[in-house]
């Protein structure tokens, strides 16, 4: 208030004071017959008339009374509370009105005590409308006008509860889907064409849904459908089929006709769970599986557990790389003709304080999927050549051995491999001819032009290139002949149990002959017995590795292994 209150006995002063206020205000009093308005301005009486003529927004009578200004004022007199503030909403001829109301005692005059309460109501309608508009924007996808993820979850929480029968048996599902190869459309036709496609997809799917089903866009090209399914999975299959049929006809974008394929996955609500957000995550996990299978996938509990495990593994691996918690072990490569140590293959090991010993078969795929393979691969490259440099210093001269290190196909795509190799060699002071990069067969033939450039750059640094797991991929003679490959590593599947298996022996003999014809050397993996080593030597295989010679060894043990073996080499 901008002016002091008049004296209590001056009602004319109060009338003038309240009349000057731009919002509803009144002076209230109480008598044995009830609550009375002693003085009020025109805005107050208009406010009272509008409220009385229109129903309050609250549904239950008790709630209406709690938010009725008369009830609150009467409670003020009865309880002797110092003040009271409350919100009041009702509809008038202009629509929804929202008021912030307050009740305060008027200071009593000792000479003339009185029990008077000042009521004021500030119109907050414009603020509430702005809040409502902002809330709607936050919960709606601006491109399709569908609910976004937040709006979807909030909206269906109420729908799910309303659709739950008395027996508490869940009767609803979330069906997720996204567009296969959507990124190619964005890359080829541009973002505007991609937006147009998303809008068209939303319209088509919405047209085939039933009344009561809710469609939302929860991500870039990800959508979700909430549906009551009284008949369980069979009803889900019907909805999924309608969604698929919606895209039987291609979508026209400008002058192009686009065939749209969707991956569908669903999650059915469980009787003991009403966590909509979790159900949505389950549906998304099912969609991820559907991209691989091409069919509708229904969520299974182990899928999300596996995803959580991989997420935990990824975070622990990131910390392990940052904190230097990974180690390297080295498996000897033996010259099968002389028994001398030709070199070592560097292998990464990880023992986590929480997860324990984690197999490379577990953490390497996670590293590749998350992009951590780039820092992991660079660390491994630096670590192995630095170890080789340390051995040289301990021995007092350059050792006549090489170091093999594996290069992931993902690192080939995401990293500047030649620069990483050059930096590792330069910092360690190691010549390029002492490093052997092992690449898988599939990585070498995935992008022949890029592979040729990479191998050419490695060759310029005198780095040797080995094709790992040869015989398990899809390489051909043309690619072998055109790429600068120095070594073929025969996959262990051909070596294991080769003694007495004429077919395996014939395959190994063919690989050795092929390598010789192309001017390459061969290395056999998985040698576990003296007989295997002797048979491979007789077939002309140059090098071998396996448990027959040694398991992967820590750096110090590997160095001593070379010292002992070089003194008296044996096969």
C-alpha positions in Angstrom: 0.0 0.0 0.0 1.2 3.4 -0.8 -0.5 5.3 2.1 -1.0 4.5 5.8 -4.3 3.0 6.8 -6.9 5.4 8.2 -8.0 5.3 11.8 -10.3 2.3 12.4 -13.2 4.6 13.5 -12.9 6.6 10.3 -15.0 4.5 7.8 -15.2 7.4 5.3 -11.4 7.4 5.3 -11.4 3.7 4.7 -13.9 4.0 1.9 -11.7 6.6 0.2 -8.6 4.5 0.8 -10.0 1.3 -0.6 -11.6 3.1 -3.5 -8.1 4.4 -4.5 -6.8 0.8 -4.8 -6.7 -0.6 -8.3 -7.5 -4.2 -7.2 -10.3 -5.8 -5.1 -10.1 -4.8 -1.4 -12.4 -4.9 1.6 -12.5 -4.5 5.3 -14.1 -7.5 7.0 -15.6 -7.9 10.5 -17.3 -10.6 12.4 -20.5 -10.6 14.5 -22.5 -13.3 16.1 -24.5 -13.6 12.9 -21.4 -14.3 10.8 -18.9 -12.6 8.5 -19.7 -9.1 7.2 -18.1 -6.7 4.7 -17.7 -3.5 6.5 -16.3 -1.5 3.6 -15.3 -2.5 0.1 -14.3 -0.9 -3.2 -16.1 -1.4 -6.5 -13.5 -3.9 -7.7 -14.2 -6.1 -4.7 -17.9 -6.3 -5.2 -17.4 -7.0 -8.9 -14.9 -9.8 -7.9 -17.4 -11.2 -5.4 -20.2 -11.1 -8.0 -18.1 -12.9 -10.6 -17.0 -15.6 -8.3 -20.5 -16.2 -7.0 -21.9 -16.5 -10.5 -19.3 -19.0 -11.7 -18.1 -22.3 -10.3 -14.7 -22.6 -8.7 -12.2 -24.8 -10.5 -11.8 -27.3 -7.7 -13.9 -30.4 -8.1 -14.7 -31.4 -4.5 -16.9 -29.3 -2.2 -14.4 -29.4 0.6 -11.7 -28.1 -1.7 -14.0 -25.3 -2.9 -14.6 -24.2 0.6 -10.9 -24.2 1.4 -10.3 -21.9 -1.5 -13.4 -19.7 -1.0 -12.5 -16.3 0.3 -15.3 -16.2 2.8 -14.3 -19.6 4.3 -10.7 -18.5 4.6 -11.7 -15.2 6.2 -13.9 -16.9 8.8 -11.1 -19.3 9.6 -8.9 -16.3 10.1 -11.2 -14.9 12.7 -11.6 -18.3 14.4 -8.0 -19.2 14.6 -6.5 -15.8 15.3 -3.7 -16.4 12.8 -1.7 -13.3 12.1 -2.2 -13.5 8.3 -3.3 -15.8 5.5 -2.4 -16.0 1.8 -4.1 -18.3 -0.7 -4.7 -18.7 -4.5 -8.2 -18.4 -6.0 -9.2 -19.4 -9.5 -12.6 -19.3 -11.2 -14.1 -18.7 -14.6 -15.9 -15.5 -15.4 -17.2 -14.1 -18.7 -13.6 -13.5 -19.9 -12.4 -16.9 -19.1 -10.1 -18.3 -16.4 -9.2 -15.7 -13.7 -6.5 -16.2 -11.1 -6.0 -14.2 -8.0 -3.5 -14.1 -5.2 -5.4 -13.2 -2.0 -4.3 -12.1 1.4 -5.9 -11.5 4.8 -4.3 -9.3 7.4 -5.4 -8.0 10.7 -5.9 -4.3 11.0 -4.0 -3.0 14.0 -6.3 -2.5 17.0 -6.7 0.8 18.8 -6.5 0.3 22.6 -9.0 3.0 23.1 -11.4 1.5 20.7 -10.6 -2.2 20.1 -11.9 -3.8 17.0 -11.5 -7.2 15.2 -11.1 -6.2 11.6 -9.4 -8.0 8.7 -8.2 -6.4 5.5 -8.9 -8.6 2.4 -7.0 -7.9 -0.9 -7.0 -9.8 -4.2 -4.3 -9.2 -6.8 -5.1 -10.3 -10.4 -2.5 -12.8 -11.5 -4.3 -14.0 -14.6 -1.8 -12.6 -17.1 1.1 -14.2 -15.2 -0.7 -17.6 -15.0 -1.5 -17.4 -18.8 2.2 -16.7 -19.5 3.2 -19.6 -17.2 0.7 -21.9 -18.9 2.0 -20.9 -22.3 5.6 -21.5 -21.3 4.7 -24.8 -19.7 3.0 -25.9 -22.9 6.0 -24.9 -25.0 8.3 -26.9 -22.6 6.1 -30.0 -23.0 5.4 -29.9 -26.7 7.6 -30.7 -29.7 7.7 -27.4 -31.7 8.0 -29.2 -35.1 5.1 -31.7 -34.9 3.0 -30.1 -32.0 3.1 -33.6 -30.4 4.0 -34.0 -26.8 7.8 -34.2 -26.2 9.3 -36.7 -23.8 8.5 -34.6 -20.7 5.0 -33.9 -21.8 4.4 -37.6 -22.8 5.5 -38.9 -19.5 3.3 -36.4 -17.6 0.3 -36.9 -19.8 0.3 -40.7 -19.7 0.9 -41.0 -16.0 -2.8 -40.0 -15.5 -4.0 -42.1 -18.4 -2.2 -45.2 -17.1 -3.8 -44.8 -13.7 -7.2 -44.2 -15.0 -6.9 -47.3 -17.2 -5.9 -49.6 -14.4 -8.8 -51.9 -13.3 -9.7 -52.7 -9.7 -7.5 -55.8 -9.7 -4.5 -53.6 -10.4 -3.6 -55.7 -13.5 -1.7 -53.5 -16.0 -3.4 -53.0 -19.3 -1.3 -50.6 -21.1 1.9 -50.5 -23.2 4.4 -48.1 -24.7 5.3 -48.8 -28.3 8.5 -47.0 -29.5 9.7 -46.6 -33.0 12.2 -44.7 -35.0 13.1 -44.2 -38.6 15.8 -46.4 -40.0 18.5 -44.6 -42.1 17.0 -41.2 -41.2 20.5 -39.6 -41.0 21.1 -40.4 -44.6 18.1 -38.4 -45.6 19.3 -35.5 -43.6 22.8 -35.7 -45.0 21.6 -36.1 -48.6 18.6 -33.7 -48.8 19.3 -31.4 -45.9 17.7 -30.6 -42.5 14.6 -29.0 -44.0 13.8 -32.2 -45.9 14.4 -34.1 -42.7 12.0 -31.9 -40.8 9.3 -32.3 -43.5 9.8 -36.1 -43.3 9.3 -36.0 -39.5 6.1 -34.0 -39.8 4.7 -36.4 -42.4 5.6 -39.4 -40.3 3.8 -37.9 -37.3 0.7 -37.3 -39.4 0.6 -40.7 -40.9 1.0 -42.5 -37.6 -1.5 -40.3 -35.9 -4.1 -41.2 -38.6 -3.9 -44.9 -37.9 -4.0 -44.7 -34.1 -7.2 -45.3 -32.1 -9.0 -42.7 -30.0 -7.2 -42.6 -26.6 -3.8 -43.6 -27.9 -1.2 -40.9 -27.4 1.6 -40.2 -29.9 4.7 -38.3 -28.9 8.0 -37.3 -30.5 10.6 -38.1 -27.8 13.8 -37.5 -29.8 15.2 -36.5 -33.2 13.6 -39.4 -35.2 12.2 -41.3 -32.2 8.5 -41.6 -31.4 6.5 -43.3 -28.7 2.9 -44.5 -28.5 0.9 -45.0 -25.3 -2.0 -47.4 -25.7 -4.4 -49.2 -23.5 -4.2 -52.9 -24.5 -6.9 -55.0 -22.8 -5.9 -58.0 -24.9 -2.2 -57.7 -24.1 0.5 -58.5 -26.7 -1.9 -59.4 -29.4 -3.3 -55.9 -29.3 0.2 -54.4 -29.4 0.9 -56.5 -32.5 -2.2 -55.0 -34.2 -1.1 -51.5 -33.4 2.4 -52.2 -34.7 1.1 -53.6 -37.9 -1.0 -50.5 -38.5 2.0 -48.3 -38.0 4.0 -50.4 -40.5 1.3 -50.3 -43.1 1.2 -46.5 -42.7 4.5 -46.5 -44.6 3.8 -48.9 -47.3 3.4 -46.0 -49.7 6.5 -43.9 -50.1 6.7 -40.3 -48.8 7.2 -37.5 -51.3 9.8 -34.9 -50.4 10.2 -32.3 -53.2 10.9 -34.4 -56.3 12.0 -37.5 -54.3 9.9 -40.5 -53.2 11.3 -41.8 -49.9 10.6 -45.3 -48.7 10.4 -45.1 -44.9 11.3 -48.1 -42.8 10.6 -48.1 -39.0 12.0 -50.1 -36.2 9.4 -51.0 -33.6 9.8 -52.1 -30.0 7.4 -52.3 -27.1 7.2 -52.6 -23.3 4.2 -53.9 -21.5 3.4 -52.5 -18.0 4.0 -54.8 -15.1 1.5 -55.3 -12.4 3.9 -54.2 -9.7 5.2 -51.1 -11.5 3.7 -47.8 -12.7 7.0 -46.0 -13.5 6.3 -44.6 -16.9 9.8 -43.3 -17.4 11.2 -46.7 -16.8 8.6 -48.2 -19.2 9.7 -45.8 -21.9 13.3 -46.7 -21.5 12.4 -50.3 -21.8 10.6 -49.6 -25.0 13.6 -47.7 -26.3 15.8 -50.7 -25.5 13.4 -52.9 -27.5 13.6 -50.5 -30.4 17.4 -50.8 -30.4 17.1 -54.6 -30.7 14.5 -54.2 -33.5 17.0 -52.3 -35.6 19.1 -55.4 -35.8 16.3 -58.0 -36.0 14.0 -56.1 -38.4 11.0 -57.3 -36.4 8.9 -56.0 -33.6 10.8 -56.6 -30.4 9.2 -56.9 -27.0 11.3 -55.8 -24.0 12.9 -58.4 -21.9 14.3 -57.6 -18.4 17.8 -58.7 -19.3 18.1 -56.1 -22.1 17.9 -53.1 -19.8 20.1 -54.7 -17.3 22.7 -55.3 -20.0 22.4 -51.7 -21.1 22.9 -50.5 -17.5 25.9 -52.8 -17.2 27.4 -51.4 -20.4 26.7 -47.8 -19.2 28.4 -48.6 -15.9 31.3 -50.3 -17.7 31.7 -47.2 -20.0 31.9 -44.8 -17.1 34.3 -47.0 -15.2 36.5 -47.4 -18.3 36.5 -43.6 -18.9 37.8 -43.1 -15.3 40.3 -45.9 -15.7 41.8 -44.3 -18.9 41.9 -40.8 -17.2 43.5 -42.2 -14.0 46.0 -44.5 -15.7 44.5 -47.7 -14.3 45.0 -49.8 -17.4 48.0 -52.0 -17.8 49.8 -53.8 -20.7 50.9 -57.4 -21.0 53.1 -58.9 -23.7 52.8 -62.2 -25.5 55.9 -63.5 -27.2 56.0 -64.1 -31.0 58.5 -66.9 -31.8 60.4 -67.6 -35.0 59.2 -71.1 -35.7 62.3 -71.9 -37.8 65.0 -70.8 -35.2 63.1 -70.7 -31.9 64.2 -67.0 -31.3 61.9 -64.4 -29.9 60.8 -62.3 -32.9 58.8 -59.8 -30.8 55.8 -59.3 -28.6 52.2 -58.6 -29.1 51.0 -55.9 -26.7 47.6 -56.6 -25.1 45.5 -54.3 -22.8 44.4 -55.5 -19.4 42.0 -53.9 -16.9 41.4 -54.7 -13.3 38.8 -52.4 -11.8 38.5 -51.8 -8.1 34.7 -52.3 -8.2 34.2 -54.6 -11.2 37.3 -56.8 -10.7 39.1 -58.2 -13.7 37.3 -57.1 -16.9 37.9 -59.1 -20.1 38.9 -57.3 -23.3 36.0 -59.0 -24.9 33.8 -57.0 -22.6 35.4 -53.5 -22.5 36.8 -53.3 -26.1 33.2 -53.3 -27.7 32.1 -50.8 -25.1 35.1 -48.6 -25.9 34.3 -48.8 -29.6 30.6 -48.0 -29.2 31.3 -45.0 -26.9 34.3 -43.6 -28.8 36.6 -44.3 -25.9 38.6 -46.5 -28.2 40.4 -43.4 -29.5 42.1 -42.4 -26.2 42.4 -46.1 -25.3 44.1 -46.9 -28.6 46.5 -43.9 -28.4 47.4 -44.9 -24.8 48.1 -48.5 -25.9 50.3 -47.2 -28.8 52.4 -45.0 -26.6 52.6 -47.6 -23.8 53.9 -50.4 -26.0 56.6 -48.4 -27.8 57.6 -46.8 -24.5 58.0 -50.2 -23.0 60.2 -51.2 -25.9 62.3 -48.1 -25.3 62.6 -49.0 -21.6 63.9 -52.5 -22.5 66.5 -51.0 -24.8 67.7 -48.8 -22.0 67.9 -51.7 -19.5 69.8 -53.9 -22.0 72.1 -51.1 -23.0 71.5 -51.3 -26.7 68.6 -51.7 -29.2 66.9 -55.1 -28.8 66.4 -57.1 -32.0 62.7 -57.4 -31.5 59.5 -55.8 -32.7 56.3 -54.8 -30.9 52.8 -55.6 -32.3 49.8 -53.5 -31.3 46.2 -53.9 -32.4 44.3 -51.1 -34.1 40.5 -50.9 -33.9 38.5 -50.3 -37.0 36.6 -47.6 -35.1 39.9 -45.8 -34.3 40.8 -46.1 -38.0 37.6 -44.1 -38.8 37.6 -41.6 -36.0 41.3 -40.9 -35.4 44.3 -39.5 -37.3 46.1 -42.8 -37.0 49.3 -41.8 -38.9 49.8 -38.8 -36.6 49.1 -40.9 -33.5 51.7 -43.4 -34.6 54.3 -40.8 -35.5 53.9 -39.0 -32.2 54.2 -42.3 -30.2 57.4 -43.3 -32.1 58.9 -39.9 -31.8 58.3 -39.5 -28.1 59.7 -43.0 -27.3 62.6 -42.7 -29.7 61.7 -45.9 -31.5 62.2 -46.5 -35.2 59.2 -47.3 -37.3 60.5 -50.7 -38.5 60.2 -52.0 -34.9 56.4 -51.4 -34.8 53.8 -53.8 -36.3 50.2 -52.5 -36.6 47.7 -55.3 -36.6 44.4 -54.6 -38.4 41.4 -57.0 -38.8 40.5 -58.3 -42.2 37.1 -56.6 -42.2 38.7 -53.2 -41.3 41.1 -53.4 -44.2 38.4 -54.0 -46.9 35.6 -51.8 -45.4 36.9 -48.6 -47.2 39.7 -49.7 -49.6 40.6 -46.1 -50.7 40.9 -44.8 -47.1 42.7 -48.0 -46.1 45.2 -47.6 -48.9 46.0 -44.1 -47.8 46.4 -45.2 -44.2 48.7 -48.1 -45.0 50.7 -45.9 -47.4 51.3 -43.4 -44.6 52.4 -46.2 -42.2 54.6 -47.7 -44.9 56.3 -44.3 -45.3 57.3 -44.5 -41.6 58.6 -48.0 -42.1 55.8 -49.4 -39.9 54.9 -53.1 -40.7 51.2 -53.9 -41.3 49.8 -57.3 -40.3 46.3 -58.6 -41.3 44.9 -60.1 -38.1 42.5 -63.1 -37.9 43.1 -63.9 -41.6 40.6 -66.4 -43.1 37.6 -65.3 -41.1 36.6 -62.2 -43.1 35.8 -61.5 -46.7 39.1 -60.3 -48.3 39.9 -61.3 -51.8 43.1 -61.7 -53.8 42.7 -58.3 -55.4 42.6 -56.5 -52.1 45.5 -58.5 -50.7 47.5 -57.7 -53.8 46.7 -54.0 -53.9 47.2 -53.2 -50.2 50.7 -52.9 -48.7 50.3 -55.8 -46.2 53.4 -57.4 -44.8 52.1 -60.2 -42.6 49.1 -62.6 -42.6 48.1 -63.8 -39.1 46.4 -67.2 -39.4 43.3 -67.2 -37.2 43.5 -69.5 -34.2 40.3 -71.3 -35.4 42.4 -73.0 -38.1 45.3 -73.8 -35.7 43.3 -75.3 -32.8 43.0 -79.1 -33.1 44.7 -79.0 -36.5 46.7 -82.1 -35.7 44.8 -85.0 -37.3 42.4 -82.6 -39.1 43.3 -82.8 -42.8 41.0 -80.0 -43.7 42.5 -77.5 -41.3 46.0 -78.5 -42.3 45.0 -78.0 -46.0 43.7 -74.5 -45.1 46.8 -73.5 -43.3 49.0 -74.8 -46.1 47.0 -72.8 -48.6 47.3 -69.6 -46.5 51.1 -70.0 -46.2 51.4 -70.6 -49.9 49.2 -67.6 -50.7 51.3 -65.4 -48.4 54.5 -66.6 -50.0 53.2 -65.9 -53.5 52.4 -62.3 -52.5 55.7 -61.8 -50.7 54.2 -61.8 -47.2 55.2 -63.6 -44.0 52.8 -65.6 -41.8 52.1 -65.8 -38.1 50.0 -68.5 -36.5 48.0 -67.8 -33.4 46.8 -70.2 -30.7 49.7 -72.7 -30.7 49.2 -74.8 -27.5 51.3 -77.9 -28.1 54.8 -78.8 -29.4 53.1 -80.9 -32.1 51.3 -77.8 -33.4 54.5 -75.8 -33.4 56.4 -78.5 -35.3 53.6 -79.0 -37.9 53.4 -75.3 -38.6 57.1 -75.1 -39.0 57.1 -77.9 -41.5 54.3 -76.2 -43.4 56.5 -73.1 -43.8 54.8 -70.8 -41.3 57.3 -68.1 -40.2 56.2 -67.1 -36.7 53.9 -68.4 -34.0 52.4 -67.4 -30.6 50.3 -69.2 -28.0 50.3 -70.8 -24.6 52.9 -73.4 -25.7 55.5 -70.6 -25.7 54.1 -68.3 -23.0 51.0 -66.6 -21.7 50.8 -62.8 -21.9 53.4 -61.5 -19.5 53.9 -58.2 -17.5 56.6 -55.9 -18.9 59.4 -57.1 -16.5 58.6 -60.8 -17.0 58.5 -60.3 -20.8 61.9 -58.7 -20.8 63.4 -61.6 -18.7 61.6 -64.0 -21.1 63.5 -62.5 -24.0 66.8 -62.6 -22.1 66.4 -66.3 -21.3 65.1 -67.2 -24.7 67.8 -65.4 -26.6 70.4 -67.2 -24.6 69.1 -70.6 -25.5 66.2 -70.5 -28.0 64.0 -73.6 -28.2 60.8 -74.4 -30.0 
